[in-house]
Amino acid sequence: LTDDEAVAEVRQDASQDLWATYWDTADLRLARHGVTLRRRTGEPAGPRWTLKLPLPTETEPANGDGILARQEIEMKGPADHVPERAADLVTAYARTAPLTEIAKLRTRRQVWSLLDAAGQVVAELDDDEVSVMERGRTISRFRELELESRGLEDEELQRIAGLLRSAGAVDAEPIPKVVRALGPAATAPA
């Protein structure tokens, strides 16, 4: 990755063991609209809820070049029920259907910080091994690389993504982990 002019150094950071519980309606109304709501533990900042809403684009949340663009809203709250603020924000999707736990994912994440010549982090590369859990057992697994800007422009990120591809990474459909875990039911028409 240091072959790219924007990256002078790659630093391996502490690995993370993340556990996420995703919430949706029983018929996956949020997922079908590109919305995800989860409570995750294992991050340095502590447990938190994250609501991800699709950003307005011409057709889909993915802009066609492997980038998934969504607005993230974080909040604190207990593990056993959705925070009121999150429930309010998804009302247009869920309507009167109750929100319930729909999936549990365990992610073993290796974090790599990409630094510029001044030693500033300009991007983060996460190498995630994701296990889909059911009743305490792993029922499926997949691996995902995620490159996030910490100051780089899209063009620079695309160059770095090209280096990852040349090293063997392949493009996958840019969809949320939980949608990949749930399969076709999460993308089927309502």
N, C-alpha and C positions, 0 to 999 in steps of 0.2 A: 504493500500500500504506500510505502514511501517513494515509489516511483512517480507518484503524482506530485506535482509542484506545490499543492496546498498542504501536503502532509510531510512533515519533517521527522516525526517519530510516532510510533505506535506503542501505547502503554497498556499492559494487561492489568485490569483492575480486579477487585475482589469479585468472586463468583457469587451468584445469588440463587437461593432456593425459594421460588415464588409459588404460592398457592392462591388460586383465584376461583371464586365462586361467582358464576354468572347468573343474572336474574333476567327474566323476560316473562311474557304471558305464555300459557300452555301451548298456544298455537304460533309462538315465535314472531309476534307482531313487530317487536323492536328489531330483531335480526333481519327480517325481511325488508326493513326500511333503512338498513345500514347503521342502526343504533346499537351500541352495546353498553351494558351496565354491569359492573363487577365490583366485588370487594376483594382486595388482594392483600396478602400478608407476605412478609419476607424482605421487603425493601428497607433500606436504611432509615427512611423517614417514618416507618411504622405502618400499621394497617390503615388502609383508606379505601374509600369508594371512588370509582372513576366512571363517569358517564361520557361516552364518546358519541358525538353527533356529527353526521355528514355535513361537510361544507358545501354550499351551493355551487354546483358546476352545471355544465350544459346537459349532461346525461347521467353520470354516475359519480359516486364518491372517488373512484379511481380516475385519474386524469389521462390514462392511456399510456403512460410511460413507466408503469410499475410503481407509481407513487399513490399511496392511499392518504387522502387529505381529510382530516376530521378535527373538530374542535373538542378538546378535552376539558372536562370540568371535574375537579377533585373536591372531595368533602370527607369529613370524618363522620362516623356513625357506628352503631353497634352491628355486630355480625348477623344478628337474627332477623333484621327487617330493614327494608330500603329507607334511607333518609327521606324525610318529607320533601325536601327541595328536589331531590332526584325524581321522586314520584310525580311531583308537579310538572317537571320539565318533560316527562315522557307521556303525559296524559293524552296528548294529541295522537300518539301512536297506540297506546294501550287501551284508550277509551275506558270502559268500565271493567275490563278484565283485570283480575288481580295479578300482581307480579309475584313470581315464584322462582325458586332455584331451578335452573335448567341444565347446568353443567358445572363440573369441577375440573380444573386443569392444574397440573403441576408443571412448572417450567424451571428447568435447570439452566440458568443463564450465565454465560461467560461474557464479560463486558470488556471491550477494548476501546480506549480513548485514542482518538487521532488528534495529534498536536501539530500546530504550525511551528515555524522556525523560532517564534518568540516563546514557545512552550505553552501556548493557550490551546485549550480543547476546542477544536473546530467541528468535530463530528464524533458520534458514538456508534460503534458497531456492536450489536448484540447477537450472540450465537445462542439460540434457544433450542433446547431439546424439550419438547412439549409432550406430556403424557395426559391422555384423557382418562379421567378416573371415574369409576362407578363402584359404589359400595366398597371402597378401599382398595380396589384392584385396578390395574392399568388395562384398559380395553383397546387402546390404540396409541400410537406415537407418531410424531412427525418432527422434523427439524426445520428451523426457519432462521434466516439471517435478516436482521433489520438494521438499516443504516439511517441514522437521524442526524440532521444538521444541528450544530451548536454555533452556527454563524456562517456556514458555507452557503453559497448560492446553489440553485438547482443544477446549473451547468457543471459546477465542481462536484456535486454529489453524483451526477451521472457519469463523470469520468471515473470516480472511485468505484462506482457500481460496475463499470466496464472492466476494471482491474479484477474485481471479484469474479465476474463472469469468465474472464480469461484464465482464472485459477480453478475453475470448475463449478462455480455457483450457477444455478439455472433460475430463470425467472419463473415465478409462480403467479397465479392470479392474485392480485393484491386485495386480500380479504382478511377480516379479523380472525384471530386464532379460534375463537369460539365458533365462528361460522364454518371454518375448516373442520372443527371437531364434530359439529352437529350434522354436517353433510348436506345433501340436497334439500332436506326439510327446511333449512334456514334460508334458502334462496328461492323456494317455490312461490308461485303467486299466492296471495292471500286468499 
